[in-house]
Amino acid sequence: MLKQTQSIYIIGLLLLTASTASSAADSLYKAFQEGSFDFNARYRYEAVDDEFGTTRNARASTLRTTLGYETGMFHAFNAYLQFEDIREIGADEFNSPADPDPRYDTVADPIQTSVLQGYIGYAGVPDTKMKLGRQIITYRDAPFHRFIGTVGWRQHWQTFDALSVQNSSLPDTKLSYAYLWQVNRIFGDDAPSPLDEFDSDSHLFNAQYTGLPNTKLQAYSYLLDFDNGDAFSTQTYGVRAEGHYPFNDHVKGLYAAEYAHQSDYADNPADIDADYFFGELGLGWTPNGPIDNVTVKLNYELQEGSGGNDRFVTILGTNHAFQGWADRFLVTPGDGVENLYGSISISAFGAKFMAVYHDFSSDNLGYDYGSEIDLLATKSFMKHYTVGIKYADYNADSNATNQARGGSRSADTEKFWLFAQAKF
């Protein structure tokens, strides 16, 4: 009788184990079955006429495509994998860090196929999201990734090999942390170190609060330690407030104010003690009629510099969206940069038109770098497609100090783009 009871118990245990395994297999299959694909293709023609150091204008015709797949949830886990391919389509007369040809002006895009993102996500802790692996990390809306982001205008996006955590358990509050062990930079796998990647031991902290009417507050601390880029190892602490004030149903005031302080960190040999200031005032108008929106802004931005390595840098962010589309200030010059700029953008009939004027000068010694005009027109249609044209014209100031100290900022440059994008 005892042996019979034991046999029944063993048979029941085996059936339970088989049932559990079958259920787990079904759940895993369901997670893949409920997954989703995404696809993006962006063609771009870029022409560059840079009067600094080269003799031939650049022409680059490239196609960027990405294909990603995200699984459904399996016991609070999911996964995402995204491939990226960048290839030449036509004109290929340009200098790139991944494929140098110093006869031509620079277009930084590499020609390569790579894994853009690949991570495991976990949502088993209430109000918390975690990701482990290669991923995009941003704390502000594109394209305004001032300190941390993708540098999304370039064809090859910046990503991070990281552990990231976001928690929203406190009312109107989002707390974010990320540990970065590698930064995959925009210049591509074949670029020389550290242009290809930063070997990192870095920590990112970001807190955002939206509990005040029409206002968003942000505080952050970015502790960057790069084993192969000591000159860019910095610690930055900052605060920001942004929002709007509705005057009536059609007009609202816009504002933003930000301050940050940066110093050297880890093995950086420089003595850095630099500040960052940003201010914005604007008006947004939504009239009745064919025009959807008109926005006018006046901005001021200062990245301090004292004449050497003591200058405020944003090496993991984008300068393209802030300091001119001609990209004369991709890395803050030693004398710092003061940027006063105004913009107007109009949205109508699914199209957007934008004009920006910049006036650049140095922080140290107070000389003029130059001025820049940026123009943009885009048209979206059928929900998935966008076409556009973009132009940047930087005019260098001819003062003696700029000619002696300004580097590439002492030379004129023009850039022109045609682009088309499909996104699903």
Secondary structure, DSSP 4 states (H G I P E B T S, - for coil): -HHHHHHHHHHHHHHHHHHHHHHHHHHHHHHHHT-EEEEEEEEEEEEEEE-SS-SB-EEEEEEEEEEEEE---BTTEEEEEEEEEEEEEEEEE-BBTTB--TTB-B-----EEEEEEEEEEE--STTEEEEEEEE---SS-TT--SSSS--TTSSSPPEEEEEEEEE--STTEEEEEEEEEEEE-TT-TTSPTTTSEEEEEEEEEEEEE--STTEEEEEEEEE--BTT-GGG-EEEEEEEEEEEEESSSSEEEEEEEEEEEEEE-TT--S--EEEEEEEEEEEEE--SSSEEEEEEEEEEEEE-B-SSS-B---TTS-STTTS-TT-TTSS--TT-EEEEEEEEEEEETTEEEEEEEEEEE-SSTT-EEEEEEEEEEEEEETTTEEEEEEEEEEEE---HHHHHH-GGGGS-EEEEEEEEEEE-
